[in-house]
Amino acid sequence: MTTDISKVGSRKRLAAQREPYWRKLQKGRYVGYRAGADTWHARIYVNGANAFKALDLSVVGDQAWDTAKMHAEAWFAELTGGAKPHYRVDDAITDYVEHRPSDGGNPARTRQN
């Protein structure tokens, strides 16, 4: 059973414990809430191990989840250089087509006047 830490009412009903209640954002990326201490945490699986960070939030109440998620995603981007967690061949092809030179990238097509 997963606990919805995005809602204030759900968080208030959680039992205090040392380990945060984790909510998965994407594969290997989580935001956690530690009941009792009312602290937020981020966890990412990168380079074969989990990395953790306590999120320093001054926001409470309804905005806390959105703020924690935003801070966690910014930290994930720092660690991964902004790489998408699931960058597929189809994504690479689409990026290539969208960003290739208008002459198709073929030097033989480029004319000198």
Number of C-alpha atoms within 10 A of each C-alpha: 3 8 12 14 21 20 14 15 12 11 19 13 9 16 11 14 11 10 10 19 22 20 18 13 12 10 10 13 20 21 28 26 24 20 20 14 11 12 17 25 22 24 21 23 14 13 9 6 9 11 14 14 14 15 19 11 13 7 12 13 11 12 12 19 20 12 17 25 20 13 19 25 19 12 18 23 14 11 14 13 9 12 11 10 13 9 9 10 9 9 11 11 11 11 11 11 12 10 9 10 10 9 10 10 10 9 8 7 9 10 6 4 3
